[in-house]
Amino acid sequence: MNRLVIIFLASLVGFSSFVSGDAWAQTQVLLGERHVSDRSERDTINVGMKRGKFTGFRVKAEGAPIEFKRITVHFENGSKQTFEKNRILGRGDKSRKIDFDGGRRYVDRVVFFYEARTLGWKGAEVKLFGVR
């Protein structure tokens, strides 16, 4: 009897971690990506209401490190929120979740001010993920 209870509990714990990992993946949506050059630049990723509401976002640097100077999120209601980052995200690194003021909101577009630190790498890509 005890053995059956232990097997049941172990399978329950394993199943719950599988479900929570899957749920975590479903809460992030790739909203767009851009190539980043070695000079300071400004890029915009258009999102729009069709993508739904988000509570925040994450960014990922691929190919080479990227120095984020500022990120401005423009919402569908005309308001905006600026994040002064001055942070370098390493090659392959993903930021923590950055929350929006006011909870779940429709995002119109996200404007990045940044530059890549390629140091001989081919180039860099930034990926923007919306978090529900």
N, CA, C and O atoms as CSV, one atom per row, in Angstrom:
chain,resi,resn,atom,element,x,y,z
A,1,MET,N,N,0.820,-1.198,0.000
A,1,MET,CA,C,0.000,0.000,0.000
A,1,MET,C,C,0.864,1.262,0.000
A,1,MET,O,O,0.632,2.185,-0.781
A,2,ASN,N,N,1.878,1.291,0.900
A,2,ASN,CA,C,2.760,2.456,0.956
A,2,ASN,C,C,3.495,2.662,-0.362
A,2,ASN,O,O,3.703,3.794,-0.799
A,3,ARG,N,N,3.882,1.564,-0.986
A,3,ARG,CA,C,4.593,1.648,-2.256
A,3,ARG,C,C,3.697,2.274,-3.327
A,3,ARG,O,O,4.165,3.078,-4.134
A,4,LEU,N,N,2.432,1.915,-3.339
A,4,LEU,CA,C,1.476,2.465,-4.293
A,4,LEU,C,C,1.297,3.968,-4.077
A,4,LEU,O,O,1.231,4.729,-5.042
A,5,VAL,N,N,1.218,4.395,-2.828
A,5,VAL,CA,C,1.078,5.818,-2.503
A,5,VAL,C,C,2.309,6.587,-2.969
A,5,VAL,O,O,2.182,7.673,-3.535
A,6,ILE,N,N,3.500,6.037,-2.738
A,6,ILE,CA,C,4.741,6.700,-3.148
A,6,ILE,C,C,4.802,6.834,-4.668
A,6,ILE,O,O,5.187,7.886,-5.180
A,7,ILE,N,N,4.432,5.793,-5.384
A,7,ILE,CA,C,4.424,5.847,-6.849
A,7,ILE,C,C,3.423,6.889,-7.334
A,7,ILE,O,O,3.718,7.647,-8.258
A,8,PHE,N,N,2.250,6.932,-6.724
A,8,PHE,CA,C,1.234,7.910,-7.103
A,8,PHE,C,C,1.734,9.333,-6.874
A,8,PHE,O,O,1.586,10.187,-7.749
A,9,LEU,N,N,2.321,9.598,-5.712
A,9,LEU,CA,C,2.819,10.941,-5.400
A,9,LEU,C,C,3.962,11.344,-6.325
A,9,LEU,O,O,4.029,12.492,-6.764
A,10,ALA,N,N,4.853,10.417,-6.621
A,10,ALA,CA,C,5.971,10.715,-7.522
A,10,ALA,C,C,5.463,11.059,-8.918
A,10,ALA,O,O,5.960,11.990,-9.552
A,11,SER,N,N,4.473,10.309,-9.396
A,11,SER,CA,C,3.936,10.601,-10.726
A,11,SER,C,C,3.176,11.922,-10.732
A,11,SER,O,O,3.195,12.640,-11.732
A,12,LEU,N,N,2.515,12.248,-9.637
A,12,LEU,CA,C,1.798,13.518,-9.532
A,12,LEU,C,C,2.764,14.693,-9.574
A,12,LEU,O,O,2.502,15.682,-10.259
A,13,VAL,N,N,3.871,14.601,-8.855
A,13,VAL,CA,C,4.884,15.661,-8.859
A,13,VAL,C,C,5.486,15.805,-10.250
A,13,VAL,O,O,5.649,16.925,-10.736
A,14,GLY,N,N,5.814,14.707,-10.890
A,14,GLY,CA,C,6.366,14.752,-12.241
A,14,GLY,C,C,5.402,15.367,-13.230
A,14,GLY,O,O,5.809,16.158,-14.081
A,15,PHE,N,N,4.133,15.018,-13.133
A,15,PHE,CA,C,3.123,15.572,-14.029
A,15,PHE,C,C,2.946,17.063,-13.801
A,15,PHE,O,O,2.815,17.821,-14.762
A,16,SER,N,N,2.938,17.499,-12.544
A,16,SER,CA,C,2.734,18.923,-12.262
A,16,SER,C,C,3.892,19.756,-12.783
A,16,SER,O,O,3.668,20.870,-13.257
A,17,SER,N,N,5.130,19.257,-12.713
A,17,SER,CA,C,6.254,20.022,-13.248
A,17,SER,C,C,6.190,20.068,-14.768
A,17,SER,O,O,6.568,21.075,-15.366
A,18,PHE,N,N,5.721,19.001,-15.404
A,18,PHE,CA,C,5.555,18.994,-16.853
A,18,PHE,C,C,4.511,20.015,-17.269
A,18,PHE,O,O,4.734,20.767,-18.218
A,19,VAL,N,N,3.386,20.058,-16.586
A,19,VAL,CA,C,2.313,20.990,-16.917
A,19,VAL,C,C,2.759,22.424,-16.685
A,19,VAL,O,O,2.501,23.285,-17.525
A,20,SER,N,N,3.425,22.706,-15.563
A,20,SER,CA,C,3.831,24.079,-15.288
A,20,SER,C,C,4.863,24.551,-16.301
A,20,SER,O,O,4.840,25.719,-16.688
A,21,GLY,N,N,5.779,23.674,-16.748
A,21,GLY,CA,C,6.745,24.053,-17.772
A,21,GLY,C,C,6.060,24.359,-19.083
A,21,GLY,O,O,6.426,25.315,-19.767
A,22,ASP,N,N,5.065,23.559,-19.446
A,22,ASP,CA,C,4.313,23.784,-20.662
A,22,ASP,C,C,3.510,25.074,-20.559
A,22,ASP,O,O,3.430,25.830,-21.527
A,23,ALA,N,N,2.920,25.331,-19.411
A,23,ALA,CA,C,2.149,26.558,-19.217
A,23,ALA,C,C,3.056,27.774,-19.326
A,23,ALA,O,O,2.653,28.801,-19.871
A,24,TRP,N,N,4.287,27.668,-18.808
A,24,TRP,CA,C,5.234,28.777,-18.897
A,24,TRP,C,C,5.530,29.100,-20.354
A,24,TRP,O,O,5.580,30.269,-20.736
A,25,ALA,N,N,5.727,28.056,-21.176
A,25,ALA,CA,C,6.026,28.269,-22.589
A,25,ALA,C,C,4.847,28.915,-23.305
A,25,ALA,O,O,5.042,29.708,-24.226
A,26,GLN,N,N,3.632,28.586,-22.895
A,26,GLN,CA,C,2.450,29.146,-23.543
A,26,GLN,C,C,2.220,30.600,-23.167
A,26,GLN,O,O,1.467,31.289,-23.856
A,27,THR,N,N,2.840,31.092,-22.101
A,27,THR,CA,C,2.618,32.472,-21.686
A,27,THR,C,C,3.504,33.446,-22.446
A,27,THR,O,O,3.295,34.656,-22.360
A,28,GLN,N,N,4.491,32.949,-23.191
A,28,GLN,CA,C,5.379,33.814,-23.962
A,28,GLN,C,C,5.073,33.690,-25.444
A,28,GLN,O,O,4.894,32.589,-25.965
A,29,VAL,N,N,5.016,34.841,-26.124
A,29,VAL,CA,C,4.701,34.872,-27.544
A,29,VAL,C,C,5.791,35.673,-28.252
A,29,VAL,O,O,6.075,36.807,-27.868
A,30,LEU,N,N,6.398,35.091,-29.280
A,30,LEU,CA,C,7.386,35.828,-30.063
A,30,LEU,C,C,6.660,36.907,-30.857
A,30,LEU,O,O,5.804,36.604,-31.688
A,31,LEU,N,N,7.005,38.168,-30.598
A,31,LEU,CA,C,6.333,39.290,-31.253
A,31,LEU,C,C,7.108,39.827,-32.446
A,31,LEU,O,O,6.534,40.496,-33.306
A,32,GLY,N,N,8.390,39.547,-32.506
A,32,GLY,CA,C,9.188,40.017,-33.633
A,32,GLY,C,C,10.666,39.932,-33.338
A,32,GLY,O,O,11.083,39.667,-32.211
A,33,GLU,N,N,11.460,40.166,-34.388
A,33,GLU,CA,C,12.910,40.155,-34.236
A,33,GLU,C,C,13.525,41.125,-35.236
A,33,GLU,O,O,12.937,41.419,-36.277
A,34,ARG,N,N,14.712,41.616,-34.908
A,34,ARG,CA,C,15.416,42.569,-35.755
A,34,ARG,C,C,16.911,42.272,-35.746
A,34,ARG,O,O,17.452,41.762,-34.765
A,35,HIS,N,N,17.570,42.601,-36.855
A,35,HIS,CA,C,19.030,42.526,-36.937
A,35,HIS,C,C,19.595,43.788,-36.282
A,35,HIS,O,O,19.060,44.881,-36.465
A,36,VAL,N,N,20.669,43.630,-35.526
A,36,VAL,CA,C,21.285,44.755,-34.812
A,36,VAL,C,C,22.708,44.927,-35.318
A,36,VAL,O,O,23.477,43.966,-35.358
A,37,SER,N,N,23.064,46.165,-35.709
A,37,SER,CA,C,24.419,46.430,-36.204
A,37,SER,C,C,25.312,46.936,-35.071
A,37,SER,O,O,24.860,47.118,-33.941
A,38,ASP,N,N,26.595,47.161,-35.397
A,38,ASP,CA,C,27.556,47.622,-34.392
A,38,ASP,C,C,27.425,49.105,-34.060
A,38,ASP,O,O,28.025,49.566,-33.088
A,39,ARG,N,N,26.679,49.842,-34.817
A,39,ARG,CA,C,26.516,51.257,-34.480
A,39,ARG,C,C,25.211,51.445,-33.727
A,39,ARG,O,O,24.304,50.617,-33.818
A,40,SER,N,N,25.122,52.544,-32.982
A,40,SER,CA,C,23.882,52.823,-32.249
A,40,SER,C,C,22.749,52.957,-33.250
A,40,SER,O,O,22.898,53.593,-34.294
A,41,GLU,N,N,21.645,52.369,-32.931
A,41,GLU,CA,C,20.510,52.451,-33.837
A,41,GLU,C,C,19.191,52.387,-33.091
A,41,GLU,O,O,19.120,52.105,-31.895
A,42,ARG,N,N,18.161,52.663,-33.856
A,42,ARG,CA,C,16.790,52.647,-33.341
A,42,ARG,C,C,15.991,51.732,-34.260
A,42,ARG,O,O,16.004,51.902,-35.479
A,43,ASP,N,N,15.302,50.771,-33.679
A,43,ASP,CA,C,14.450,49.856,-34.440
A,43,ASP,C,C,13.088,49.769,-33.783
A,43,ASP,O,O,12.953,49.939,-32.571
A,44,THR,N,N,12.081,49.503,-34.600
A,44,THR,CA,C,10.713,49.370,-34.105
A,44,THR,C,C,10.159,48.003,-34.490
A,44,THR,O,O,10.329,47.542,-35.618
A,45,ILE,N,N,9.494,47.368,-33.530
A,45,ILE,CA,C,8.744,46.144,-33.808
A,45,ILE,C,C,7.274,46.472,-33.588
A,45,ILE,O,O,6.859,46.787,-32.473
A,46,ASN,N,N,6.490,46.395,-34.658
A,46,ASN,CA,C,5.053,46.647,-34.567
A,46,ASN,C,C,4.360,45.393,-34.052
A,46,ASN,O,O,4.663,44.281,-34.485
A,47,VAL,N,N,3.420,45.586,-33.118
A,47,VAL,CA,C,2.735,44.450,-32.500
A,47,VAL,C,C,1.258,44.470,-32.882
A,47,VAL,O,O,0.827,43.630,-33.672
A,48,GLY,N,N,0.467,45.402,-32.346
A,48,GLY,CA,C,-0.947,45.526,-32.681
A,48,GLY,C,C,-1.872,44.740,-31.770
A,48,GLY,O,O,-1.459,43.792,-31.102
A,49,MET,N,N,-3.144,45.158,-31.756
A,49,MET,CA,C,-4.154,44.575,-30.866
A,49,MET,C,C,-4.449,43.112,-31.175
A,49,MET,O,O,-4.835,42.361,-30.279
A,50,LYS,N,N,-4.276,42.695,-32.425
A,50,LYS,CA,C,-4.597,41.311,-32.801
A,50,LYS,C,C,-3.780,40.293,-32.013
A,50,LYS,O,O,-4.194,39.142,-31.872
A,51,ARG,N,N,-2.625,40.706,-31.501
A,51,ARG,CA,C,-1.759,39.790,-30.754
A,51,ARG,C,C,-2.254,39.565,-29.331
A,51,ARG,O,O,-1.779,38.660,-28.646
A,52,GLY,N,N,-3.212,40.388,-28.877
A,52,GLY,CA,C,-3.766,40.217,-27.537
A,52,GLY,C,C,-3.096,41.112,-26.507
A,52,GLY,O,O,-2.269,41.962,-26.838
A,53,LYS,N,N,-3.471,40.902,-25.252
A,53,LYS,CA,C,-2.942,41.699,-24.143
A,53,LYS,C,C,-1.750,40.998,-23.508
A,53,LYS,O,O,-1.659,39.770,-23.494
A,54,PHE,N,N,-0.837,41.814,-22.981
A,54,PHE,CA,C,0.356,41.296,-22.323
A,54,PHE,C,C,0.579,42.027,-21.007
A,54,PHE,O,O,0.188,43.184,-20.853
A,55,THR,N,N,1.212,41.339,-20.061
A,55,THR,CA,C,1.543,41.953,-18.765
A,55,THR,C,C,2.967,42.486,-18.750
A,55,THR,O,O,3.340,43.241,-17.852
A,56,GLY,N,N,3.760,42.097,-19.734
A,56,GLY,CA,C,5.145,42.536,-19.798
A,56,GLY,C,C,5.829,41.923,-21.004
A,56,GLY,O,O,5.179,41.384,-21.900
A,57,PHE,N,N,7.156,42.013,-21.012
A,57,PHE,CA,C,7.915,41.485,-22.141
A,57,PHE,C,C,9.286,40.990,-21.691
A,57,PHE,O,O,9.736,41.263,-20.578
A,58,ARG,N,N,9.934,40.254,-22.590
A,58,ARG,CA,C,11.317,39.813,-22.410
A,58,ARG,C,C,12.025,40.011,-23.739
A,58,ARG,O,O,11.391,39.987,-24.794
A,59,VAL,N,N,13.328,40.207,-23.692
A,59,VAL,CA,C,14.123,40.291,-24.911
A,59,VAL,C,C,15.235,39.249,-24.848
A,59,VAL,O,O,15.698,38.872,-23.771
A,60,LYS,N,N,15.650,38.795,-26.029
A,60,LYS,CA,C,16.725,37.807,-26.114
A,60,LYS,C,C,17.739,38.275,-27.149
A,60,LYS,O,O,17.367,38.735,-28.229
A,61,ALA,N,N,19.026,38.156,-26.815
A,61,ALA,CA,C,20.112,38.497,-27.732
A,61,ALA,C,C,20.632,37.213,-28.361
A,61,ALA,O,O,20.961,36.260,-27.655
A,62,GLU,N,N,20.704,37.188,-29.679
A,62,GLU,CA,C,21.234,36.014,-30.369
A,62,GLU,C,C,22.364,36.437,-31.298
A,62,GLU,O,O,22.322,37.517,-31.888
A,63,GLY,N,N,23.370,35.583,-31.425
A,63,GLY,CA,C,24.476,35.837,-32.345
A,63,GLY,C,C,25.620,36.618,-31.740
A,63,GLY,O,O,26.783,36.311,-32.003
A,64,ALA,N,N,25.314,37.623,-30.935
A,64,ALA,CA,C,26.333,38.460,-30.291
A,64,ALA,C,C,25.667,39.227,-29.148
A,64,ALA,O,O,24.442,39.349,-29.117
A,65,PRO,N,N,26.463,39.743,-28.210
A,65,PRO,CA,C,25.887,40.569,-27.141
A,65,PRO,C,C,25.260,41.848,-27.711
A,65,PRO,O,O,25.697,42.361,-28.741
A,66,ILE,N,N,24.234,42.348,-27.026
A,66,ILE,CA,C,23.565,43.588,-27.430
A,66,ILE,C,C,23.499,44.510,-26.222
A,66,ILE,O,O,23.117,44.095,-25.128
A,67,GLU,N,N,23.880,45.780,-26.437
A,67,GLU,CA,C,23.761,46.786,-25.380
A,67,GLU,C,C,22.446,47.538,-25.574
A,67,GLU,O,O,22.274,48.259,-26.557
A,68,PHE,N,N,21.523,47.365,-24.634
A,68,PHE,CA,C,20.235,48.058,-24.674
A,68,PHE,C,C,20.384,49.378,-23.934
A,68,PHE,O,O,20.740,49.398,-22.755
A,69,LYS,N,N,20.113,50.471,-24.621
A,69,LYS,CA,C,20.204,51.787,-23.996
A,69,LYS,C,C,18.836,52.222,-23.454
A,69,LYS,O,O,18.720,52.734,-22.341
A,70,ARG,N,N,17.809,52.001,-24.278
A,70,ARG,CA,C,16.454,52.389,-23.873
A,70,ARG,C,C,15.455,51.565,-24.681
A,70,ARG,O,O,15.686,51.251,-25.849
A,71,ILE,N,N,14.337,51.220,-24.035
A,71,ILE,CA,C,13.240,50.517,-24.706
A,71,ILE,C,C,11.963,51.279,-24.375
A,71,ILE,O,O,11.649,51.495,-23.205
A,72,THR,N,N,11.227,51.688,-25.410
A,72,THR,CA,C,9.964,52.396,-25.202
A,72,THR,C,C,8.828,51.559,-25.773
A,72,THR,O,O,8.844,51.184,-26.945
A,73,VAL,N,N,7.843,51.272,-24.929
A,73,VAL,CA,C,6.671,50.501,-25.338
A,73,VAL,C,C,5.515,51.474,-25.530
A,73,VAL,O,O,5.158,52.210,-24.609
A,74,HIS,N,N,4.930,51.478,-26.729
A,74,HIS,CA,C,3.772,52.315,-27.043
A,74,HIS,C,C,2.537,51.422,-26.989
A,74,HIS,O,O,2.483,50.377,-27.637
A,75,PHE,N,N,1.549,51.847,-26.210
A,75,PHE,CA,C,0.333,51.056,-26.035
A,75,PHE,C,C,-0.757,51.546,-26.978
A,75,PHE,O,O,-0.693,52.665,-27.486
A,76,GLU,N,N,-1.761,50.696,-27.207
A,76,GLU,CA,C,-2.847,51.014,-28.140
A,76,GLU,C,C,-3.660,52.233,-27.717
A,76,GLU,O,O,-4.248,52.901,-28.567
A,77,ASN,N,N,-3.706,52.536,-26.418
A,77,ASN,CA,C,-4.489,53.691,-25.960
A,77,ASN,C,C,-3.722,55.005,-26.092
A,77,ASN,O,O,-4.219,56.046,-25.662
A,78,GLY,N,N,-2.520,54.981,-26.679
A,78,GLY,CA,C,-1.734,56.189,-26.905
A,78,GLY,C,C,-0.681,56.468,-25.837
A,78,GLY,O,O,0.199,57.302,-26.048
A,79,SER,N,N,-0.753,55.794,-24.710
A,79,SER,CA,C,0.249,56.012,-23.660
A,79,SER,C,C,1.515,55.228,-23.993
A,79,SER,O,O,1.516,54.368,-24.873
A,80,LYS,N,N,2.584,55.539,-23.276
A,80,LYS,CA,C,3.833,54.816,-23.488
A,80,LYS,C,C,4.569,54.659,-22.170
A,80,LYS,O,O,4.324,55.393,-21.213
A,81,GLN,N,N,5.470,53.695,-22.137
A,81,GLN,CA,C,6.280,53.430,-20.952
A,81,GLN,C,C,7.712,53.211,-21.425
A,81,GLN,O,O,7.966,52.396,-22.311
A,82,THR,N,N,8.647,53.953,-20.821
A,82,THR,CA,C,10.049,53.874,-21.215
A,82,THR,C,C,10.863,53.172,-20.141
A,82,THR,O,O,10.706,53.430,-18.948
A,83,PHE,N,N,11.725,52.288,-20.588
A,83,PHE,CA,C,12.617,51.547,-19.698
A,83,PHE,C,C,14.042,51.934,-20.060
A,83,PHE,O,O,14.525,51.591,-21.139
A,84,GLU,N,N,14.722,52.652,-19.158
A,84,GLU,CA,C,16.127,53.020,-19.348
A,84,GLU,C,C,16.950,51.850,-18.849
A,84,GLU,O,O,17.074,51.646,-17.642
A,85,LYS,N,N,17.503,51.093,-19.749
A,85,LYS,CA,C,18.167,49.851,-19.361
A,85,LYS,C,C,19.671,50.007,-19.191
A,85,LYS,O,O,20.209,49.632,-18.150
A,86,ASN,N,N,20.372,50.558,-20.200
A,86,ASN,CA,C,21.837,50.629,-20.173
A,86,ASN,C,C,22.428,49.312,-19.682
A,86,ASN,O,O,23.223,49.272,-18.743
A,87,ARG,N,N,22.021,48.253,-20.338
A,87,ARG,CA,C,22.425,46.911,-19.924
A,87,ARG,C,C,22.858,46.105,-21.138
A,87,ARG,O,O,22.262,46.206,-22.210
A,88,ILE,N,N,23.893,45.311,-20.960
A,88,ILE,CA,C,24.348,44.429,-22.031
A,88,ILE,C,C,23.810,43.030,-21.764
A,88,ILE,O,O,24.009,42.455,-20.694
A,89,LEU,N,N,23.126,42.506,-22.764
A,89,LEU,CA,C,22.645,41.123,-22.700
A,89,LEU,C,C,23.627,40.275,-23.489
A,89,LEU,O,O,23.877,40.550,-24.663
A,90,GLY,N,N,24.183,39.256,-22.866
A,90,GLY,CA,C,25.165,38.398,-23.521
A,90,GLY,C,C,24.567,37.570,-24.640
A,90,GLY,O,O,23.351,37.411,-24.739
A,91,ARG,N,N,25.433,37.052,-25.470
A,91,ARG,CA,C,25.033,36.208,-26.597
A,91,ARG,C,C,24.223,35.016,-26.078
A,91,ARG,O,O,24.717,34.225,-25.274
A,92,GLY,N,N,22.982,34.894,-26.543
A,92,GLY,CA,C,22.111,33.798,-26.133
A,92,GLY,C,C,21.336,34.056,-24.849
A,92,GLY,O,O,20.513,33.231,-24.454
A,93,ASP,N,N,21.584,35.192,-24.187
A,93,ASP,CA,C,20.895,35.501,-22.928
A,93,ASP,C,C,19.510,36.071,-23.177
A,93,ASP,O,O,19.259,36.726,-24.189
A,94,LYS,N,N,18.610,35.804,-22.222
A,94,LYS,CA,C,17.252,36.346,-22.258
A,94,LYS,C,C,17.059,37.167,-20.987
A,94,LYS,O,O,17.480,36.757,-19.906
A,95,SER,N,N,16.425,38.317,-21.122
A,95,SER,CA,C,16.185,39.176,-19.956
A,95,SER,C,C,15.145,38.549,-19.039
A,95,SER,O,O,14.432,37.623,-19.426
A,96,ARG,N,N,15.071,39.055,-17.850
A,96,ARG,CA,C,13.975,38.691,-16.957
A,96,ARG,C,C,12.708,39.342,-17.508
A,96,ARG,O,O,12.786,40.160,-18.425
A,97,LYS,N,N,11.563,38.995,-16.970
A,97,LYS,CA,C,10.311,39.631,-17.392
A,97,LYS,C,C,10.319,41.081,-16.924
A,97,LYS,O,O,10.641,41.375,-15.772
A,98,ILE,N,N,9.960,41.979,-17.834
A,98,ILE,CA,C,9.845,43.401,-17.523
A,98,ILE,C,C,8.361,43.728,-17.553
A,98,ILE,O,O,7.722,43.630,-18.601
A,99,ASP,N,N,7.806,44.118,-16.403
A,99,ASP,CA,C,6.364,44.319,-16.260
A,99,ASP,C,C,5.916,45.687,-16.762
A,99,ASP,O,O,6.641,46.676,-16.657
A,100,PHE,N,N,4.696,45.715,-17.313
A,100,PHE,CA,C,4.056,46.970,-17.692
A,100,PHE,C,C,3.335,47.554,-16.488
A,100,PHE,O,O,2.810,46.814,-15.656
A,101,ASP,N,N,3.307,48.880,-16.391
A,101,ASP,CA,C,2.459,49.532,-15.398
A,101,ASP,C,C,1.010,49.319,-15.830
A,101,ASP,O,O,0.696,49.451,-17.013
A,102,GLY,N,N,0.139,48.996,-14.903
A,102,GLY,CA,C,-1.274,48.867,-15.231
A,102,GLY,C,C,-1.720,47.478,-15.642
A,102,GLY,O,O,-2.842,47.322,-16.123
A,103,GLY,N,N,-0.892,46.469,-15.473
A,103,GLY,CA,C,-1.326,45.098,-15.750
A,103,GLY,C,C,-1.369,44.756,-17.226
A,103,GLY,O,O,-0.529,45.211,-18.002
A,104,ARG,N,N,-2.368,43.938,-17.618
A,104,ARG,CA,C,-2.486,43.452,-19.001
A,104,ARG,C,C,-2.884,44.594,-19.931
A,104,ARG,O,O,-3.869,45.294,-19.694
A,105,ARG,N,N,-2.089,44.770,-21.009
A,105,ARG,CA,C,-2.332,45.886,-21.923
A,105,ARG,C,C,-2.094,45.464,-23.371
A,105,ARG,O,O,-1.328,44.543,-23.654
A,106,TYR,N,N,-2.776,46.171,-24.280
A,106,TYR,CA,C,-2.529,45.986,-25.707
A,106,TYR,C,C,-1.298,46.803,-26.094
A,106,TYR,O,O,-1.201,47.983,-25.754
A,107,VAL,N,N,-0.370,46.183,-26.797
A,107,VAL,CA,C,0.856,46.857,-27.222
A,107,VAL,C,C,0.740,47.222,-28.699
A,107,VAL,O,O,0.409,46.374,-29.527
A,108,ASP,N,N,1.010,48.484,-29.026
A,108,ASP,CA,C,1.012,48.937,-30.411
A,108,ASP,C,C,2.360,48.648,-31.064
A,108,ASP,O,O,2.429,48.034,-32.129
A,109,ARG,N,N,3.438,49.102,-30.405
A,109,ARG,CA,C,4.783,48.894,-30.940
A,109,ARG,C,C,5.814,49.033,-29.832
A,109,ARG,O,O,5.544,49.609,-28.778
A,110,VAL,N,N,7.001,48.496,-30.090
A,110,VAL,CA,C,8.116,48.589,-29.149
A,110,VAL,C,C,9.302,49.170,-29.909
A,110,VAL,O,O,9.673,48.674,-30.973
A,111,VAL,N,N,9.898,50.233,-29.350
A,111,VAL,CA,C,11.033,50.910,-29.980
A,111,VAL,C,C,12.287,50.637,-29.155
A,111,VAL,O,O,12.321,50.885,-27.950
A,112,PHE,N,N,13.310,50.125,-29.822
A,112,PHE,CA,C,14.588,49.807,-29.179
A,112,PHE,C,C,15.642,50.834,-29.571
A,112,PHE,O,O,15.723,51.240,-30.730
A,113,PHE,N,N,16.444,51.248,-28.607
A,113,PHE,CA,C,17.646,52.041,-28.842
A,113,PHE,C,C,18.790,51.171,-28.328
A,113,PHE,O,O,18.883,50.915,-27.128
A,114,TYR,N,N,19.666,50.713,-29.235
A,114,TYR,CA,C,20.671,49.733,-28.847
A,114,TYR,C,C,21.802,49.667,-29.855
A,114,TYR,O,O,21.779,50.341,-30.885
A,115,GLU,N,N,22.796,48.840,-29.540
A,115,GLU,CA,C,23.839,48.502,-30.496
A,115,GLU,C,C,24.403,47.136,-30.142
A,115,GLU,O,O,24.392,46.721,-28.984
A,116,ALA,N,N,24.898,46.444,-31.166
A,116,ALA,CA,C,25.484,45.120,-30.950
A,116,ALA,C,C,26.946,45.263,-30.549
A,116,ALA,O,O,27.599,46.256,-30.869
A,117,ARG,N,N,27.438,44.275,-29.857
A,117,ARG,CA,C,28.858,44.176,-29.484
A,117,ARG,C,C,29.396,42.915,-30.154
A,117,ARG,O,O,29.723,41.939,-29.479
A,118,THR,N,N,29.487,42.939,-31.496
A,118,THR,CA,C,29.768,41.709,-32.233
A,118,THR,C,C,31.186,41.182,-32.064
A,118,THR,O,O,31.373,39.966,-32.030
A,119,LEU,N,N,32.178,42.032,-31.959
A,119,LEU,CA,C,33.566,41.603,-31.744
A,119,LEU,C,C,33.944,40.412,-32.619
A,119,LEU,O,O,34.467,39.412,-32.128
A,120,GLY,N,N,33.676,40.526,-33.910
A,120,GLY,CA,C,34.049,39.461,-34.828
A,120,GLY,C,C,32.955,38.444,-35.110
A,120,GLY,O,O,33.086,37.653,-36.045
A,121,TRP,N,N,31.871,38.441,-34.322
A,121,TRP,CA,C,30.766,37.540,-34.628
A,121,TRP,C,C,30.038,38.050,-35.862
A,121,TRP,O,O,30.190,39.209,-36.246
A,122,LYS,N,N,29.253,37.188,-36.476
A,122,LYS,CA,C,28.559,37.542,-37.719
A,122,LYS,C,C,27.612,38.724,-37.566
A,122,LYS,O,O,27.526,39.558,-38.467
A,123,GLY,N,N,26.930,38.812,-36.495
A,123,GLY,CA,C,25.944,39.855,-36.278
A,123,GLY,C,C,25.053,39.464,-35.122
A,123,GLY,O,O,25.198,38.386,-34.546
A,124,ALA,N,N,24.143,40.334,-34.792
A,124,ALA,CA,C,23.263,40.073,-33.654
A,124,ALA,C,C,21.810,40.196,-34.082
A,124,ALA,O,O,21.478,40.928,-35.015
A,125,GLU,N,N,20.960,39.470,-33.386
A,125,GLU,CA,C,19.512,39.551,-33.566
A,125,GLU,C,C,18.891,39.773,-32.200
A,125,GLU,O,O,19.314,39.170,-31.214
A,126,VAL,N,N,17.887,40.639,-32.143
A,126,VAL,CA,C,17.119,40.796,-30.915
A,126,VAL,C,C,15.755,40.165,-31.162
A,126,VAL,O,O,15.145,40.371,-32.211
A,127,LYS,N,N,15.286,39.396,-30.190
A,127,LYS,CA,C,13.949,38.804,-30.257
A,127,LYS,C,C,13.124,39.396,-29.128
A,127,LYS,O,O,13.582,39.488,-27.989
A,128,LEU,N,N,11.900,39.797,-29.454
A,128,LEU,CA,C,10.975,40.372,-28.484
A,128,LEU,C,C,9.875,39.361,-28.198
A,128,LEU,O,O,9.214,38.869,-29.113
A,129,PHE,N,N,9.685,39.056,-26.913
A,129,PHE,CA,C,8.635,38.138,-26.476
A,129,PHE,C,C,7.635,38.896,-25.616
A,129,PHE,O,O,8.028,39.594,-24.681
A,130,GLY,N,N,6.347,38.766,-25.919
A,130,GLY,CA,C,5.309,39.283,-25.047
A,130,GLY,C,C,4.985,38.235,-23.997
A,130,GLY,O,O,4.938,37.042,-24.299
A,131,VAL,N,N,4.761,38.675,-22.766
A,131,VAL,CA,C,4.427,37.756,-21.673
A,131,VAL,C,C,2.990,38.022,-21.262
A,131,VAL,O,O,2.634,39.154,-20.934
A,132,ARG,N,N,2.165,36.987,-21.277
A,132,ARG,CA,C,0.744,37.139,-20.930
A,132,ARG,C,C,0.532,37.115,-19.441
A,132,ARG,O,O,-0.602,37.230,-18.977
